[in-house]
Amino acid sequence: ADAAHVRRIADGVFLTRDLVNTPTSDMGPDELEKAARVLAATHQAEVSVIMGDDLLKQNLPMIHAVGRASTNAPRLIDMLWGPPEAPKVTLVGKGVCFDTGGLDIKPSSGMLLMKKDMGGAANVLGLASMIMAARRNVRLRVLIPAVENSIAGNAFRPGDVLTSRKGITVEIGNTDAEGRLVLADALALADDEQPELLVDMATLTGAARVALGPDLPPFYTGDEVLASELSAASMAVEDPLWRMPLWRPYDAKLSSKIADINNVTSDGFAGSVTAALFLKRFVEKTPRWAHFDIFAWNPSDRAHGIAGGEAQGIRALERIISRRFG
């Protein structure tokens, strides 16, 4: 056994679990930024942050809109590591540190686990830890839109039309579908660089849990080679994943009469698929893109982890990155 490899994987998994398990009172956007900075300092990575109204100046308007009602300012965390000439690998993680649902407020029962709505961010930080500790030959970039979807007089509203970084206008059909909004701006920024591999991870839809349950995260990609690699890696390291289709006929369900696109569908069908199709509109230049709709949680104790936050998909991704980029 490669003991050093095992330790790197375990450290990444434990980092992810710890971040997800931490209550939002101790893991808001400020604290998530601090966690990223601690990880970066450990591996001599660089971190820059765009925060508050500077998001508007830097053309990240949907991240600003989702997070502006919180007393904890929204921000985009941007971590860079590795030689500039190395192949670019970019990880984007949904960092919604708490989700009330916004003005389309969730019922109280629906908020009980919303401290884990930054599970995508936690997972990409865990994966980044594995990659940097192994000194992989990549130019790693980690983008985390860190926000709290709160309620105040300046909260974004159902029926609003937001203009995204990419210029695509988005009608807000539901303020509780906020994760795809912050991811869209971050993905558009990542896509500008056309990395060799672009991955986003998010606790995005309840529909994914209805389809596959909490243990089997779906992933979406239009790259057949990448899909095959992910399926094989999932089996090899026993990190369950299941490919779901980017079914183009469902794209029309996101239509809007007053904007380029709506952030939700009207019929409620295929919610995870249509969320992935929404994100796909913001990735045009990068062919090797994959979206993971994770749960980031163990509902009950099991042999590999007690009830609570969980790393999902990142061990399989680590295997692909180590084999492809060394």
N, C-alpha and C positions, 0 to 999 in steps of 0.2 A: 504494500500500500504506500502511496505517496502521502506521507503525513502532512507535509507542508501544504499540499493541495487541499487535503481534507480540512485543515485549519482555516484556509482562506474561504472555503465554501461555508463552513460553519460560522465564521465571523460575519460574513455577508448576510446569512440567514438570520442570525441573532440580531444584527443591526436592524434589519427590516422588521422583525417581530417587536423589538423594543420600541421603535418609532411608532408603529401602529397601535401598540398597547397603551402608550402614554396618553392620558386624558388631554383634551383640548386646552384645558386651563394651564397645562404645561407644554403644549405642543401646538401653538398657533403659528401663524406665518413667521413671526419673529424667531420662535424657537426652532422651527423647521430650517430657517436660514442658518441659525447657529449650528445646527446638526450638520448641515452641508459644509459649513466652514471648518468644523472640527475634522470631518473626514478629509477635506481638502488639505488641511494643514498636515495631517498624518502622512499624506502621500505627495506633498509639495505640488499640489494643484492650485490653479488660480480660480478665484471666485469674484464675479461682479454681480451687482444687484441693481435692477431698475425698479423703483418703488414709487407708489403714490401717483401724483399727477405727472411724474416723469414718464409713466407708462404711456400717457397720451402723447407726450413730446416724441417718444421713441416709436410711435405707431404700434402700440399694443392695446388697442381700445377695449377689446372684449375682456381681457384680464382685468382692466380697470373697472369696467362696468359691473362685473360679477362681484368684485371685492370691495367696492367703494363704500358700501353701507356699514362695513365693520369699523370698529375703533382701531383695529389692527390693520395697518395699511396693506393693500395688495402689492404683490411684487413678482418679478421674474428673477429667479435664481439661475445663474449661468456659470457652470463649472467647466474648466478646460484643463486637460492633462495630456501629456505625451508630446513627442516631437511633432512639430508642424507639418513635416513632410510625410508622416506616417498615414496610412489609410484612415479616413474619418469614420468614426462610429458615434452616432448621436442617440442619446436616450432621453425621452421626454416622459415625465411623470406627473400625473394629476395630483396637485397639492391642495385640494380643498380640505382645510384643516377641520372645518365643521360645516355641515350643510343643513340649515333649517328648512331648505326648500325655497327660501326667499318668500316673496309675497304669495306664491302658490305653496303655502306652508305645509310641511309634513304633519301628520298626526303625531302625537307624543310617542307612540310606539315605534314610529318610523325614524325617530331621532336617536333611539337608544344606542345604536352602533355608529352614529355618524362621526365619531372621533376617528373612525377608520377610513373616512372618505379621502384621506391623503395616502391611502395604501399604494397607489401607483407611484407616488413620489418615494415612499419608503422602499418599494421594491427596486426602483432604478438606482437608488443610493446603495442598496445592498449589492446589486450587480456591479455598480461602479467600484465598490470596495473590493470585490473579487478580481476585477480586471486590473485595477491599479496595484493591488498587492502582488499579483503575478507578473507585473511589468510587461504586459502584452504590448505588442508592436502596433499600437493604434494611437490616433489623435482622438481622444475621448472627449465628448462634450455632453454635459448633462444639463437639461433645461427643465426647470420646475416652476410652473405658475402656481404661486402659493397665495391662497386667498381664503377668506371665510365668507360663505354665502349667508349674509345676515339680513335683518329687516330694520330699516330706518326710513326716514323721509326721502332720502336720496337713493333708495334701492331701485334697481332696474325693474321694469314692470312687464306683465303680459301685454302683448300688443306693441311694445317698443320695437323699433328697427335699429339694430346696431350695425355699424360698418366695421368689418374685420380688418386685420392687418393686410390681408390679401386683396381687399377692396370688395369682396363679396358681402352683400348686405344680408342680414339675418333677421327675420321676424321672430320675436320671442313668443312662441306658443305656450311655453311653460317655463317659469323661472327655476323649476326644480331640475331642468335638464341643462345645468350650468357647466358641468364638467367638460362637455364637448366644446363649449364656447372658449374656455381658457386654453384647452388643448389646441384648438384651431389656430389661435394666434401663435402659440409656441411652435406648432408644427410648420406653419408658414415661414417662421423665422429659420427653423432648422432646414427646411427644404431649399432655402436660398443657397446653402452651401453644397447641396447635392452630395451628401455623405455616401460612403460605400454601403452603409447599413443604417437605417433609421427605424427605431423601435419606440412605440409609445405604450405605456401601461397605465391603466385607469380602472378604478372601481366605478364603472360607467353606468351599467344598467341592471335593474332587477330582472329584466327579461333573460339575461344570460344565466341567472340562477334558476329561473323557471325551466329553461331549456336543458341545462346540464348539471344543475345542482352546485353546491358550494365547492366541491373538490376538483372539478374539471373545468378549468378556464378555457373559453373559446379564444382562438386567435384568427385574424383575418390578414390575408396578403394576396396580392395579385401575382406574386413571383413564385412560379411552380418549384423552382430549385430550392428557394428558401423554405417553402412549405414542406417539402420533402425532408430537408435538413432538420427542421423543427420537430417533425413527427418522429424521426429517427432518434434525435437527441432526447426527446421526451421519454421514449421507451428505454433508452440506454441508461439514463440516470434516474429513472422512475420519478419523473417530474411531470405529472399528468397535464396534457394539453390536447385540445381537439380543434381541428380546423373547421371553420364555418365559412359560408360563401358570401362574397361581395356581390350579391345578386342584383344586377343592374336594373331589372324591371322595377324593383322597389324604390329606386332613386326618385321616381316621380311622386312618391308619397310625401316627400319633403318639400313639395312645391308651395309657393306663396303667391298671393295675388298682389302683394304690395312690396315684396323684397325678392332677392334672388333665390332665397331658400328659407324654410322654416326650421327651427331647431328641434321640432317634434313632428310626428305624423298625427293625423286625425283619427285613425282607426285603431291604434294601439298594437297592431300586429308586428311581429318580427322586430321588436324594439332594439335588440342588440345588433342586428344586421343593418338597420337603418341608421343607427348611431355610427357604425363603422363607415357606412356610405357617406354620412355627413363629414366625417374626418377626412375621408379620401379626397374630397373636393379641395382640401388645403395642402395636399401633397401631389404636386404635378411633375416635379423635376427628378425625383428620387425613385427609381424603380424598385429598389430593395427596401420596402417599407412593410412593417408588420405592426398590427394593433392587437393588444391583449386586453380583454375585458375581464379583469380578475375580481375575485371576492376578497382576497387578502385576510381571510379569517377562518379559523377552525371553530365550527359551532360547538364541538364537544371534544373532550380529551381523546387522544389517539396515541398510537405507539410512537409516532415521529414528532409529536408536538401537542402540548396541552391546549385547551380551549383558549382562543385569543388570536392575536395577529399572526399572519402567516406569509411566508415567501412563496410565491407561485410563479413558475415559468422562468425564474432567473437562473436556476441551475442548468436548465436546458439551453438557455441563451449563452451562458458562460461556456458551455461545451462547444457550441457553434463558433463563438468568437475565438476561443483558444485554438480550435482546429483550422479556422480560416485565416487568422491573422498571426498566430504564433505567440 
